[in-house]
Amino acid sequence: MAFPLAKALSGLSPKPPATRPSQPNFDPRVKEFPPNAVRRKIDHLWRGGFSLGVDLGLSRTGLALSKGYSFRPLTVLQLRGQKLELRLLEIAEDEEADEFIIGLPRTYDGKETTQSNKVRSVAGRLAVKAAERWSSTA
């Protein structure tokens, strides 16, 4: 499940360089950035976009930074609740990540678990806090 930080930047729009070829699916006036993978398909010249991968566990949270298919592990956090959410936003800002990719736990037969509800809850609060943070700085 991806929660793009860039969606929070609703007042900004991508500015194409003068050399960008005309593409029917790319509209620079769009107020919402698509996820990085979609942007790369739409505009093959676009090279930005880091994703912050988040693996929420019961006691620890693993983080990795990726760009395309290459990734690198960042750290493991032993925080919970609001402290964890604020720290994730700080790390995303420091690493210039455009989006969060948050792992959603499922059983072997594809059903959601009790941990899935907790992950969805944290992801929702994180999206709200990211929107608040970016709207106040934009």
N, C-alpha and C positions, 0 to 999 in steps of 0.2 A: 504494500500500500504506500503510495507516494504522497507526500504533502509538500508541494513546492513552496519554498519560502518566497519565490518570486510572485506568487499569486497575491501575497500581501502587499506587493508594490503596485497596487492598481493604478496609481497615478502616472507610472512610468510606462513607456512603450519602447520596444527595441528600435534602435536607429540603424538602418542599413547603411553600409559604406557605399560610396558613389559607384564602386566597381561591381557591386552585387548584381547578378543577372536578374531579369524580371522572372518571378516565379508565381504561378497562379495561386498556390496555397499560402503564400506568405503575405501577410498584411501588416505593415509596420504600425498601423494605427490601433491594432488590437491591444486592449488594456490588460489582458491576462496572458502571461507567458505559459506556453505548453511545457510539459516535462522535458527534460534535457534530451531524452531518447527521441521524442517526437520532433523537437527542434532540429536535431541533426538530420532526420529524414527529410524534413521540409526544406532546410537550407544547408546544403552540403559544405558551404564555406564557414558556417558557424562553428567555432572551436572552443567556446566557453563552456561553463557549466560543470561544477563539481556537485556530487551527490554525497550526502552524509548518511551512511547506512547505520541503522540503530537496531540492536538486538536486545530487547527488554527482557530481563530475566527476573526471577523472584528476589534475588539479592544483589545481582550485578547487571550492568548494562554495557554491552560491547559496542564499540564505535569503529567504523572504517570509512575512509574517504575514497571515492571513486570518480573516475572520469572516463566515460565510455566503458570499455571492458577491463581497464586496468584499475586496480584498487590497492590500497595499503591500509593495514590496521592502524588505528590511532591510539586508542586507550580503552581501558575498562574502568567504568565508574562504579563506585559503591554508594551512590546516593539514591534517595527515593523521594517521591512527592515533588513538591514545588522546587526544592533545591536542584533536583535532577533536571526538571524542565528548564529552569533558568540557566543551568550549566550547559545544557544542550544548545540553547540559543546562543550563548557566548561562544561555544566551540564552532558552531555553524558560521557565526560572524567572523571569527578569527581565521577560519579556513576558507572563507569566501564561498561557502556552499550555497547553491541555488535551491536545493530541495532536500527533504528528508525522505529516505526510503526506510520504512519501519516494517520489520518482520512480523507477520501475523501467524501465531502458532495455530496449527490444526492437527487433528488426529490423522492416523494412517488412512482412514476412509474419507477424509476431507471435511469432517465436521469441526466446528469451532469448539474451543475448550473454555474453561473458566478464565484461563490466562488471556485468551483472546479478548474477552470483554474488558479486562484491565488495560490491555495494549490499546484497544480502540479508545478508551477513556483518556489515556495519556496522550495519544495522538491527537485527539480532538482538542484537548486543553493546550497542547503544544501549538497547534495551528492557530488557535485564538490568540495566544501570547505572541506568536510570530507576527500575526496581522497587526496587533496593537503596537508592537515594537517598531515594525517597519513603517506603519502609517504615521507614527509620531516623529520619525526621523526623515521621512520623505518630504 
